[in-house]
Amino acid sequence: MKKILVANRGEIALRIMRSVKEMGIQTVAIYSEADRHSPHVIYADEAVCMGPPPSKASYLLGDKIIKTCLKLGVDGIHPGFGFLSENAEFTRKVTEAGIIFIGPSPESMEVMGSKLAAKAAVAKYDTPMVPGTAKAIDDIGEAIEVAKGIGFPILIKASAGGGGKGMRIVEKAEDFEEQMQLAVNEAVSAFGDGAVFIEKYIASPRHIEIQILADQHGNILHLLERECSIQRRHQKVIEEAPAVIMTEKLRESMGQAAINVARSCNYHGAGTVEFLMDENQKYYFLEMNTRLQVEHPITEMITGIDIVKEQIKVARGEKLSFTQADIKPNGHSIELRIYAEDPQNNFLPDIGNLQTYRPPIGNGIRVDDGFREGMDIPIYYDPMIAKLAVHADTREAALQKMKQAIRDYKIVGVKNTLDFGHWVMNHPAFIAGDIDTHFIKKYFTPECLDKELEEEEAFVAATLAVQFLEKNKVKFDNATSSSSDSVSSTWHKNRVRR
Ligand code: ADP
């Protein structure tokens, strides 16, 4: 491949292009009118405007993207995540046009894109699955009987669901029919497919997923696990690798289960097999995501493997250059998704102008972002501003590094999840690794952040006081009022950082 078009925007487009350029391959960006001045557009060797801001009029115009590729002599398309990344029809058209799609085959996508088809495919490998119905519900009476057999509460799920949407908890049999109708309506309007099924509602699960890498020669490896239990609206905000509860034995078992899932759909490329784990460390297959995952940086940090480069190598037909035995976790990594959201108002998306935007830098700190100071956060797309990932020798050191990186991150103008992330890092249950997917619901209230900020201010004040005393040790007796003024003004600057 000599030229790759990245069919995406923002931080992930930039992150992909970095690896593409490192491999000596030319890059092409696409953009909407809202993203004309975005860093991913400036960074690319060539950039083409697709149309007006709404995704449907720009980033989702598959045919236009393919035409652009043919015009510019592009020989590979990287879809990133979201947008067209899991669209089998687009993948087929790309291949038919003689362009390499950097991702799995459309057939693998189709199997794993339907939660029911995925369950059917993995069943032959004895993969542990959440108890429930194996096919779409077409008879309510029968479904209620199944639900009673499983035991309430149960979950009604859309087979085509994604992004945490299309799930309904049903507490008792009397509510079943009504909830089922709502679930079907929701599934039709969100995904164009009304198929729903039942799953046992696992009371306090952890979300643990395995990163998969497979070549086109039948070699499938896993790149260890990620724990993604800190979620709001069934969607991840904080991830870490390795998982605190992981043992060698469990990792081997889950790793093999994930490899089997990939094998069940003849997978090639990078993918993620998601599991829920109950309090007895029993794990259940949830679904497979057939694309690069938002949280892939933490896996890269603990394995030293550039997953995007591996995707490209696999797409051009190369064999994986390492074996399972080569993959060992090195240290600990944590990622915080910095969303333009207001944690004090139900994590509602926020928009606005990044009046101040200064990401932290330092050893073991990685910021994948797609914005610069002064830019607006557009309303048209996912509200993620950046991903902040840290890596250190131990989990404790990674927690400390994350807290300092958050303190050093300056964002003014848009509500965001930085303070929330700091609060999580300080929470005794998180520090102890005693977490599940209800962590936010269980522990977080808007007041938590007010308290957090007060403690932060006290911390900053104490640090500045120590610095001040140290600097002025010699002339301590003569410390002037102008020096203390400068301390208070620095403190003030820190207070208004978010
Ligand atoms: P999506 O495809 O929308 O992301 P998933 O099936 O991957 O949906 O589930 C997303 C999240 O929803 C999980 O991480 C978990 O928090 C919750 N969830 C899904 N299924 C169950 C279940 N059976 N019991 C409890 N929680 C669940």
Residues whose N, C-alpha, C, O or C-beta is under 5 A from the ligand:
A	BS01	ADP	V130 L155 G161 G162 G163 G164 K165 E199 K200 Y201 I202 H207 H234 L286 E287 T437
